[in-house]
């Protein structure tokens, strides 16, 4: 805290490192993350994580998660770790962690099916229906799910998750081939075909169908949905950033020199943001979900490559702010500064369900600026300039 100037913006706490105060007068560009920054995704992406997990649990063993918010803390901890910016990875990690806790009669039969020749001969989608049909005949299972204990176990794993992402989960759960628990984890991984994109993985496919809904899914992936036909949860998103904020920022930095570097796709971002996306420089927009699998891993946060690309396509600047709401965003700026030391990290906390805890974590990460909302940036920059006078 001694390294920060603490102030108040709209009656909420804001923090600015003393060491970057001089640089704030020389900001010439601003690059934004999308989810949690420009768009409120708490009822879209976070709920899609829960509904995807719920879909597989219900399809295979006939149980449902008690509520949409039961996994909020677990999801937060995964995202806080710095290795789970991709929501598919969070779904995978939770399903893998749950699998050893499922009924033994299910685990035994599931492992047998996944290892069968009949399963291996089928296509990705036929495998799902084959397995689901077998378990329809076995239901109902004798279930005694102790949700508090299950969530407690999930929380323990999420707290230990690190910047290595799903590889850290695999190392913890897929370690002893002779154990039943390891065998069910291997079988679940095989069944989900993860990691992989929508064409390769059942997990990614179901997730995207739930998120987009039928029409937008078909537009994004050029394919008809196979598993989910309800309203896409993308429709529950709301826009955070206002046109006034961008107009005010352009006055402060002297021009509309804005970019976006996001883990999502362009189509759904435009769907929610509408015409305001035209306020950003087209050449400086980079959406990770639009990349093929082979380059996806190379570019995903905290890799700084897309941030550097975005910056290169903006008009020349002395310093640029990158605005994010996750630990991966802060790590990405750190890595970018190792190559080009002109980036300032700005972390937002208003959409976090655990605001105080997240602020503390941002302070521990030595984030340059911490604010409640993206719409507070003009107020902060003007306040700092007024105090300088």
HELIX and SHEET records of a PDB file:
HELIX    1   1 UNK A   18  UNK A   20  5                                   3    
HELIX    2   2 UNK A   23  UNK A   26  5                                   4    
HELIX    3   3 UNK A   45  UNK A   61  1                                  17    
HELIX    4   4 UNK A   72  UNK A   80  1                                   9    
HELIX    5   5 UNK A   87  UNK A   99  1                                  13    
HELIX    6   6 UNK A  104  UNK A  114  1                                  11    
HELIX    7   7 UNK A  117  UNK A  121  1                                   5    
HELIX    8   8 UNK A  124  UNK A  138  1                                  15    
HELIX    9   9 UNK A  147  UNK A  160  1                                  14    
HELIX   10  10 UNK A  166  UNK A  173  1                                   8    
HELIX   11  11 UNK A  180  UNK A  192  1                                  13    
HELIX   12  12 UNK A  202  UNK A  212  1                                  11    
HELIX   13  13 UNK A  214  UNK A  221  1                                   8    
HELIX   14  14 UNK A  233  UNK A  236  5                                   4    
HELIX   15  15 UNK A  243  UNK A  253  1                                  11    
HELIX   16  16 UNK A  266  UNK A  273  1                                   8    
HELIX   17  17 UNK A  274  UNK A  279  5                                   6    
HELIX   18  18 UNK A  282  UNK A  284  5                                   3    
HELIX   19  19 UNK A  288  UNK A  290  5                                   3    
HELIX   20  20 UNK A  293  UNK A  299  1                                   7    
HELIX   21  21 UNK A  305  UNK A  312  1                                   8    
HELIX   22  22 UNK A  327  UNK A  339  1                                  13    
HELIX   23  23 UNK A  355  UNK A  364  1                                  10    
HELIX   24  24 UNK A  374  UNK A  376  5                                   3    
HELIX   25  25 UNK A  377  UNK A  388  1                                  12    
SHEET    1   A 8 UNK A   4  UNK A   9  0                                        
SHEET    2   A 8 UNK A  12  UNK A  17 -1                                        
SHEET    3   A 8 UNK A 369  UNK A 371 -1                                        
SHEET    4   A 8 UNK A 343  UNK A 348  1                                        
SHEET    5   A 8 UNK A 319  UNK A 324  1                                        
SHEET    6   A 8 UNK A  27  UNK A  32  1                                        
SHEET    7   A 8 UNK A 258  UNK A 262  1                                        
SHEET    8   A 8 UNK A 285  UNK A 287  1                                        
SHEET    1   B 2 UNK A  39  UNK A  40  0                                        
SHEET    2   B 2 UNK A 238  UNK A 239 -1                                        
END                                                                             
